[in-house]
Amino acid sequence: MGEVPEWMSGAFSAPRFDTYLRAARGDALRATRLYWWNIEVSGALFGPFHCLEVALRNAVHRELTAHHGRADWWRVAPLTDDTLRKVEQARAQCRRNRSAGTPDDVVAELSFGFWASLLTRRYDRTCWVPAVRKAFPGYSGRRDTLYDQLWSLVLLRNRIMHHEPVHARDLAADHTKLYRIMGYVNEVLAKEVRSMDRFPEVLAAKGAVLSGRHSPRF
């Protein structure tokens, strides 16, 4: 089964590699290839996530701005203390960045999780019904169903951005869900992004990468 090269375990840590060794049933070479493929597939998902996150936050921001009649809608919207604290943290980050701190600047600093949180039950009547639902013109189902799907993507996005293993997930289902929600927000955007998406090829090549018949690229 061999051993993980010392330079790799030194650079990435032995405890981190344990996850991959277990997945590869102790085969160090296969675990090494799985590690590289995990990076490759995470990178392949970055572009679609970029487009979903930016489009979603802009759509929700647009609808809340229209509903409250002001771009800094968080000053008048009935948000919880925790949500307002996240807005203040975003404003503080703007100050650290020495940006003007305009509403657009604040929106850009707010996390994917922040926008997803506006679909929770606590905001059903105050945000979802009057405004946020309009950010998803392609969706006509229940708020909680959409929230559950969106939150699962937030968790996946965070794993990718924190360089965590995602190889054991049903990534094909995750990918389908990502485009489904992107289509709810903007169907034309989803179609355009899909035309540039290399994820299907990366996923299909997993077996070849693990067997050594194909080299990962990222």
Secondary structure, 3 states (H helix, E strand, C coil): CCCCCHHHHHHHCHHHHHHHHHHCCCCHHHHHHHHHHHHHHHHHHHHHHHHHHHHHHHHHHHHHHHHHCCCCHHHCCCCCHHHHHHHHHHHHHHHHCCCCCCHHHHHHHCCHHHHHHCCCHHHHHHHHCCCHHHHCCCCCCCHHHHHHHHHHHHHHHHHHHCCCCCCCCCHHHHHHHHHHHHHHHCHHHHHHHHCCCCHHHHHHCHHHHHHCCCCCCC
